[in-house]
């Protein structure tokens, strides 16, 4: 499945993903963000939804009440990226075959015409509007922007694009039907476009 699992997240008393883990907070224009993980050298958080409406944001990392100097980053309305098996952002996609369980790989390839489940981030604003840190239960948010997928350079049929049920905002699921006439291979390129943003190249699926 994905690299971000709700079972690994810390929830606050309201059932939202906590904005504080081990004394660490990550703030965007002063607003604490839901934290995915914290290590001694790296931390990961989901940009609050307001960030999708601003062209820039100022980021600060806080540890035990002491904040770093703010630094500015550019924000795009959408910035899709596919999760990959080795978490590098390149190579084998973090995807499951049509049974929804088996990880797509050279040993377990998908077939032309079958459905693969992809895991992505950077979908931007949603309908209904997303709530920072709220897990996707009940009515699941879907991107406002149009989602498309290409597999092997050909358009795939998107059967579903929206929040991954039970997971946090910032992780969304795409069920895409592989084109029947795709050229099979162990490294078939896959890219996702959301609105004006397209994921980086170099991500692949095994199709035979």
C-alpha positions in Angstrom: 0.0 0.0 0.0 1.2 3.5 0.7 4.1 4.9 2.7 1.7 6.9 4.9 -0.6 4.8 7.1 -3.0 6.1 9.7 -1.9 3.4 12.1 1.5 5.1 12.3 0.1 8.6 12.9 -0.4 10.3 16.3 -3.9 11.6 16.8 -5.0 14.3 19.2 -8.0 14.3 21.6 -10.2 15.3 18.7 -9.1 12.4 16.5 -7.1 14.7 14.2 -3.6 14.0 13.2 -1.5 15.8 15.8 0.4 19.0 14.9 3.0 18.2 17.6 5.2 15.1 17.9 8.1 14.6 20.3 8.2 18.4 21.0 8.3 19.2 17.2 5.9 21.4 15.3 6.1 22.6 11.7 4.4 25.9 11.0 3.3 27.4 7.7 2.7 31.1 8.1 2.4 30.4 11.8 -0.2 27.6 11.5 0.9 24.3 12.8 0.6 21.4 10.3 -0.4 17.8 10.8 2.8 15.8 11.3 3.4 12.6 9.4 6.7 11.6 11.2 9.6 13.0 13.0 13.2 11.7 13.2 16.5 13.1 14.4 17.3 14.4 10.9 14.0 14.7 9.1 10.4 15.5 9.6 7.3 15.4 7.4 4.1 17.3 7.6 1.1 18.1 5.4 0.8 21.7 4.3 -2.5 23.2 5.7 -5.3 23.7 3.1 -5.0 27.5 3.2 -1.6 27.0 1.6 -3.2 26.0 -1.7 -4.7 29.5 -2.0 -1.4 31.4 -1.4 1.5 31.7 -3.9 4.1 31.5 -1.1 4.3 30.5 2.6 6.8 30.9 5.3 7.9 27.7 7.0 9.3 27.3 10.6 10.3 24.3 12.5 9.8 24.4 16.3 11.5 22.1 18.8 10.5 22.4 22.5 9.2 25.9 22.0 12.2 27.3 20.1 11.5 28.2 16.4 13.8 28.4 13.5 14.0 31.5 11.4 11.2 31.5 8.8 12.1 30.6 5.2 9.8 31.2 2.2 8.7 28.6 -0.3 6.6 28.8 -3.4 3.2 27.0 -3.3 1.3 25.7 -6.4 -2.5 25.0 -6.4 -1.6 21.4 -7.2 1.7 19.6 -7.2 1.1 15.8 -7.7 3.7 13.3 -6.8 3.5 9.5 -6.9 4.7 7.5 -3.9 7.3 4.8 -4.9 8.2 1.5 -3.4 11.6 2.7 -2.1 10.4 6.1 -1.1 12.8 7.9 -3.5 10.2 9.3 -5.8 11.6 7.3 -8.7 11.4 3.7 -9.9 8.7 1.2 -9.1 5.5 3.0 -8.1 3.9 2.2 -4.7 0.8 0.6 -6.3 -1.4 -2.4 -5.9 -2.8 -4.6 -8.7 -6.5 -5.0 -9.4 -7.1 -7.2 -6.3 -6.3 -4.2 -4.1 -3.8 -6.2 -2.1 -0.9 -7.5 -4.2 1.9 -4.9 -4.6 2.7 -4.3 -8.2 6.2 -5.5 -9.0 8.2 -7.5 -11.6 7.1 -10.6 -9.6 3.5 -9.6 -9.6 2.9 -7.5 -12.7 -0.4 -5.9 -13.7 -2.0 -6.8 -17.1 -3.0 -4.5 -20.0 -6.7 -3.6 -19.4 -6.5 -4.2 -15.7 -6.9 -1.7 -12.9 -4.0 -0.5 -10.7 -4.3 1.5 -7.5 -1.8 4.4 -7.3 -0.9 6.5 -4.2 -0.2 10.1 -4.7 0.0 13.5 -2.9 -0.4 17.2 -3.9 -4.0 17.1 -5.1 -4.8 20.7 -3.8 -8.2 21.8 -2.7 -11.0 19.2 -2.5 -14.8 18.8 -2.5 -16.0 18.6 0.2 -13.4 21.0 1.6 -10.7 19.1 3.5 -10.0 19.6 7.2 -6.4 19.7 8.3 -5.5 16.4 10.0 -9.0 14.8 9.6 -8.8 11.2 8.5 -10.9 10.3 5.4 -14.0 8.6 6.9 -17.6 8.8 5.7 -17.8 11.2 2.7 -14.3 11.3 1.2 -12.9 14.5 -0.3 -12.0 14.5 -4.0 -9.7 16.9 -5.8 -11.4 20.0 -7.3 -8.9 19.9 -10.2 -9.2 17.3 -13.0 -7.1 14.2 -12.5 -5.7 12.2 -15.4 -3.1 9.4 -15.7 -0.8 8.3 -18.4 0.6 4.8 -18.5 3.2 3.9 -21.1 2.6 7.3 -22.7 -1.1 6.5 -23.3 -4.1 7.9 -21.4 -5.5 5.6 -18.7 -9.1 5.5 -17.6 -9.4 7.0 -14.1 -12.1 5.1 -12.3 -11.6 6.9 -8.9 -9.5 9.8 -7.7 -10.0 10.9 -4.1 -9.0 10.6 -0.5 -7.7 7.2 0.5 -10.3 5.9 2.9 -9.1 6.0 6.5 -6.0 7.9 5.7 -5.0 11.5 6.3 -5.3 14.5 3.9 -2.3 14.8 1.7 -2.6 11.2 0.6 -5.0 10.4 -2.2 -5.8 7.2 -4.2 -6.2 6.8 -7.9 -7.7 3.7 -9.5 -6.6 3.7 -13.1 -7.3 1.2 -15.9 -4.2 0.4 -17.8 -4.7 1.0 -21.6 -5.3 -2.3 -23.4 -2.8 -1.5 -26.1 0.1 -0.4 -23.7 3.5 -1.9 -24.5 4.2 -4.3 -21.7 7.4 -4.2 -19.7 8.9 -4.2 -16.2 9.4 -0.4 -16.2 6.3 1.1 -17.9 6.3 4.9 -17.2 3.3 6.3 -15.2 2.5 9.9 -14.5 -0.4 11.7 -12.9 -1.7 15.2 -13.8 -3.9 17.2 -11.4 -5.0 20.5 -12.8 -1.9 22.2 -14.3 0.6 20.0 -12.3 2.1 16.8 -13.5 4.1 14.3 -11.4 7.8 13.9 -12.2 9.0 11.3 -14.7 10.9 8.2 -13.7 8.1 6.4 -11.9 7.2 3.0 -13.4 4.8 0.0 -13.2 5.3 -3.6 -14.1 2.9 -4.6 -16.8 2.9 -7.9 -18.7 
